[in-house]
Amino acid sequence: MSNERITVWGATIKTIESSGASIANGSVVQADDATYSVESDGAGYPDADFVLVGTFAVAPTENTTLALYARPIDVDGTKDTEVPEATRPTRFIGNFMVNNVTTEQVIVQEVFGLPRKAEYYVHNNGTGQLLNAGWTLKVTPRTDKLAA
């Protein structure tokens, strides 16, 4: 069919964090290997799929979350917004819902309307357990377009 909306993904997956430090329950940690720019990393696609992969040594509470926050940067020339804190999260992006297991968890979050350029942070928002060191965060750009 023609003129229906279809989803297209960018060709490049960007790693924002390749081996993150452990995150204590209630703490916020930056995915500090890279920033993500919609323009230069995402081919101008305003949406993306974020994938967080990690483990817990002790099973977390079922359906609790690892929250994803953005810190928009270069918003006024080279000026950046404030760094997220647990009690003041800046720009909320979405939640990774965790399972109550100690095996590796691969969790996808679909995000719409990303900041133009940002740093990303993960908030261990009440899982009750420590997220082990070595977690990863990757992003794949995505958008909708009309089919030919």
BALOBA-1460 file (C-alpha; in Angstrom, 3 decimals):
// residues 148
<rec num="1" residu="m" x="0.000" y="0.000" z="0.000"/>
<rec num="2" residu="s" x="1.133" y="3.554" z="-0.464"/>
<rec num="3" residu="n" x="0.928" y="6.591" z="1.799"/>
<rec num="4" residu="e" x="0.619" y="4.593" z="5.022"/>
<rec num="5" residu="r" x="2.998" y="5.497" z="7.831"/>
<rec num="6" residu="i" x="5.919" y="3.142" z="8.341"/>
<rec num="7" residu="t" x="8.703" y="3.144" z="10.917"/>
<rec num="8" residu="v" x="12.293" y="3.381" z="9.753"/>
<rec num="9" residu="w" x="15.381" y="2.889" z="11.919"/>
<rec num="10" residu="g" x="18.757" y="4.547" z="11.527"/>
<rec num="11" residu="a" x="21.606" y="2.405" z="10.275"/>
<rec num="12" residu="t" x="23.868" y="3.111" z="13.249"/>
<rec num="13" residu="i" x="23.432" y="2.049" z="16.875"/>
<rec num="14" residu="k" x="25.275" y="4.441" z="19.197"/>
<rec num="15" residu="t" x="26.739" y="3.235" z="22.474"/>
<rec num="16" residu="i" x="26.250" y="5.847" z="25.180"/>
<rec num="17" residu="e" x="27.661" y="3.628" z="27.937"/>
<rec num="18" residu="s" x="29.711" y="0.482" z="27.327"/>
<rec num="19" residu="s" x="30.473" y="-0.508" z="30.939"/>
<rec num="20" residu="g" x="28.696" y="1.623" z="33.522"/>
<rec num="21" residu="a" x="29.602" y="1.883" z="37.189"/>
<rec num="22" residu="s" x="27.287" y="0.174" z="39.662"/>
<rec num="23" residu="i" x="24.188" y="2.153" z="40.615"/>
<rec num="24" residu="a" x="22.951" y="1.980" z="44.204"/>
<rec num="25" residu="n" x="19.225" y="2.025" z="44.886"/>
<rec num="26" residu="g" x="18.073" y="5.660" z="44.772"/>
<rec num="27" residu="s" x="21.187" y="6.921" z="42.944"/>
<rec num="28" residu="v" x="21.598" y="8.652" z="39.570"/>
<rec num="29" residu="v" x="24.629" y="7.837" z="37.376"/>
<rec num="30" residu="q" x="25.665" y="9.353" z="34.057"/>
<rec num="31" residu="a" x="26.060" y="7.170" z="30.977"/>
<rec num="32" residu="d" x="29.275" y="9.042" z="30.287"/>
<rec num="33" residu="d" x="30.908" y="7.352" z="27.295"/>
<rec num="34" residu="a" x="29.120" y="9.605" z="24.800"/>
<rec num="35" residu="t" x="26.412" y="12.192" z="24.296"/>
<rec num="36" residu="y" x="23.660" y="11.728" z="21.703"/>
<rec num="37" residu="s" x="22.746" y="14.306" z="19.063"/>
<rec num="38" residu="v" x="19.561" y="13.924" z="17.028"/>
<rec num="39" residu="e" x="21.241" y="15.811" z="14.178"/>
<rec num="40" residu="s" x="24.680" y="14.194" z="13.947"/>
<rec num="41" residu="d" x="24.088" y="10.765" z="15.550"/>
<rec num="42" residu="g" x="20.445" y="10.219" z="14.665"/>
<rec num="43" residu="a" x="20.295" y="11.442" z="11.055"/>
<rec num="44" residu="g" x="17.725" y="14.003" z="12.195"/>
<rec num="45" residu="y" x="15.317" y="11.294" z="13.412"/>
<rec num="46" residu="p" x="13.573" y="12.756" z="16.494"/>
<rec num="47" residu="d" x="12.716" y="9.399" z="18.095"/>
<rec num="48" residu="a" x="14.803" y="6.412" z="19.203"/>
<rec num="49" residu="d" x="14.896" y="3.032" z="20.883"/>
<rec num="50" residu="f" x="17.098" y="2.932" z="23.989"/>
<rec num="51" residu="v" x="18.359" y="-0.463" z="25.136"/>
<rec num="52" residu="l" x="19.680" y="-0.982" z="28.655"/>
<rec num="53" residu="v" x="21.429" y="-4.265" z="29.465"/>
<rec num="54" residu="g" x="22.358" y="-5.051" z="33.054"/>
<rec num="55" residu="t" x="22.282" y="-7.452" z="35.975"/>
<rec num="56" residu="f" x="21.525" y="-7.414" z="39.685"/>
<rec num="57" residu="a" x="23.345" y="-9.658" z="42.196"/>
<rec num="58" residu="v" x="20.128" y="-9.809" z="44.219"/>
<rec num="59" residu="a" x="16.790" y="-9.872" z="42.418"/>
<rec num="60" residu="p" x="15.187" y="-6.405" z="42.370"/>
<rec num="61" residu="t" x="11.559" y="-5.762" z="43.207"/>
<rec num="62" residu="e" x="9.338" y="-6.807" z="40.274"/>
<rec num="63" residu="n" x="8.126" y="-3.929" z="38.023"/>
<rec num="64" residu="t" x="10.239" y="-1.255" z="39.691"/>
<rec num="65" residu="t" x="12.239" y="1.002" z="37.421"/>
<rec num="66" residu="l" x="15.535" y="2.241" z="36.174"/>
<rec num="67" residu="a" x="14.557" y="5.710" z="34.952"/>
<rec num="68" residu="l" x="16.265" y="7.411" z="32.012"/>
<rec num="69" residu="y" x="16.868" y="11.167" z="32.187"/>
<rec num="70" residu="a" x="18.342" y="13.558" z="29.658"/>
<rec num="71" residu="r" x="20.425" y="16.631" z="30.328"/>
<rec num="72" residu="p" x="19.963" y="18.844" z="27.258"/>
<rec num="73" residu="i" x="23.292" y="20.446" z="26.369"/>
<rec num="74" residu="d" x="24.323" y="23.338" z="24.115"/>
<rec num="75" residu="v" x="20.825" y="24.791" z="24.481"/>
<rec num="76" residu="d" x="21.996" y="28.427" z="24.412"/>
<rec num="77" residu="g" x="25.271" y="28.438" z="22.538"/>
<rec num="78" residu="t" x="27.446" y="26.269" z="24.760"/>
<rec num="79" residu="k" x="25.247" y="26.558" z="27.890"/>
<rec num="80" residu="d" x="23.794" y="23.345" z="29.332"/>
<rec num="81" residu="t" x="20.842" y="22.585" z="31.579"/>
<rec num="82" residu="e" x="21.359" y="21.344" z="35.138"/>
<rec num="83" residu="v" x="22.665" y="17.845" z="35.934"/>
<rec num="84" residu="p" x="19.802" y="15.526" z="37.001"/>
<rec num="85" residu="e" x="19.395" y="14.602" z="40.657"/>
<rec num="86" residu="a" x="17.201" y="11.907" z="42.194"/>
<rec num="87" residu="t" x="14.891" y="14.558" z="43.653"/>
<rec num="88" residu="r" x="15.086" y="16.849" z="40.587"/>
<rec num="89" residu="p" x="15.367" y="14.710" z="37.485"/>
<rec num="90" residu="t" x="15.455" y="17.427" z="34.764"/>
<rec num="91" residu="r" x="14.084" y="15.876" z="31.547"/>
<rec num="92" residu="f" x="12.428" y="12.509" z="32.100"/>
<rec num="93" residu="i" x="12.794" y="10.233" z="29.061"/>
<rec num="94" residu="g" x="11.231" y="6.955" z="30.186"/>
<rec num="95" residu="n" x="11.338" y="3.944" z="32.494"/>
<rec num="96" residu="f" x="13.034" y="0.602" z="32.065"/>
<rec num="97" residu="m" x="10.793" y="-1.823" z="33.992"/>
<rec num="98" residu="v" x="12.885" y="-4.506" z="35.711"/>
<rec num="99" residu="n" x="12.151" y="-8.162" z="36.324"/>
<rec num="100" residu="n" x="12.855" y="-9.850" z="39.683"/>
<rec num="101" residu="v" x="15.741" y="-11.974" z="38.360"/>
<rec num="102" residu="t" x="19.525" y="-12.035" z="38.701"/>
<rec num="103" residu="t" x="20.142" y="-13.026" z="35.087"/>
<rec num="104" residu="e" x="20.967" y="-10.455" z="32.424"/>
<rec num="105" residu="q" x="18.083" y="-8.146" z="31.572"/>
<rec num="106" residu="v" x="17.763" y="-6.562" z="28.133"/>
<rec num="107" residu="i" x="15.182" y="-3.783" z="28.357"/>
<rec num="108" residu="v" x="13.948" y="-1.592" z="25.479"/>
<rec num="109" residu="q" x="12.398" y="1.861" z="25.877"/>
<rec num="110" residu="e" x="10.770" y="3.576" z="22.877"/>
<rec num="111" residu="v" x="11.255" y="7.335" z="23.112"/>
<rec num="112" residu="f" x="9.563" y="10.106" z="21.146"/>
<rec num="113" residu="g" x="10.761" y="13.700" z="20.807"/>
<rec num="114" residu="l" x="14.337" y="13.532" z="22.074"/>
<rec num="115" residu="p" x="16.280" y="16.664" z="23.020"/>
<rec num="116" residu="r" x="18.394" y="17.992" z="20.134"/>
<rec num="117" residu="k" x="21.632" y="17.101" z="21.978"/>
<rec num="118" residu="a" x="21.930" y="15.566" z="25.437"/>
<rec num="119" residu="e" x="23.822" y="13.607" z="28.035"/>
<rec num="120" residu="y" x="21.923" y="10.655" z="29.526"/>
<rec num="121" residu="y" x="21.581" y="9.442" z="33.109"/>
<rec num="122" residu="v" x="20.147" y="6.302" z="34.715"/>
<rec num="123" residu="h" x="18.299" y="6.557" z="38.030"/>
<rec num="124" residu="n" x="17.941" y="3.382" z="40.087"/>
<rec num="125" residu="n" x="14.482" y="4.466" z="41.130"/>
<rec num="126" residu="g" x="13.473" y="2.114" z="43.920"/>
<rec num="127" residu="t" x="14.482" y="-1.338" z="42.640"/>
<rec num="128" residu="g" x="15.675" y="-2.065" z="46.160"/>
<rec num="129" residu="q" x="18.979" y="-3.450" z="44.868"/>
<rec num="130" residu="l" x="22.306" y="-2.411" z="43.372"/>
<rec num="131" residu="l" x="22.548" y="-2.492" z="39.562"/>
<rec num="132" residu="n" x="25.864" y="-4.242" z="38.940"/>
<rec num="133" residu="a" x="28.772" y="-2.511" z="37.233"/>
<rec num="134" residu="g" x="29.149" y="-3.329" z="33.549"/>
<rec num="135" residu="w" x="25.681" y="-2.237" z="32.360"/>
<rec num="136" residu="t" x="25.331" y="-0.811" z="28.859"/>
<rec num="137" residu="l" x="23.074" y="1.792" z="27.240"/>
<rec num="138" residu="k" x="22.649" y="2.015" z="23.470"/>
<rec num="139" residu="v" x="20.398" y="4.068" z="21.231"/>
<rec num="140" residu="t" x="19.022" y="3.425" z="17.738"/>
<rec num="141" residu="p" x="17.439" y="6.382" z="15.915"/>
<rec num="142" residu="r" x="13.901" y="5.896" z="14.621"/>
<rec num="143" residu="t" x="11.210" y="7.905" z="12.857"/>
<rec num="144" residu="d" x="8.011" y="7.483" z="10.899"/>
<rec num="145" residu="k" x="7.601" y="8.323" z="7.234"/>
<rec num="146" residu="l" x="5.093" y="7.803" z="4.461"/>
<rec num="147" residu="a" x="5.513" y="4.620" z="2.454"/>
<rec num="148" residu="a" x="6.287" y="5.058" z="-1.217"/>
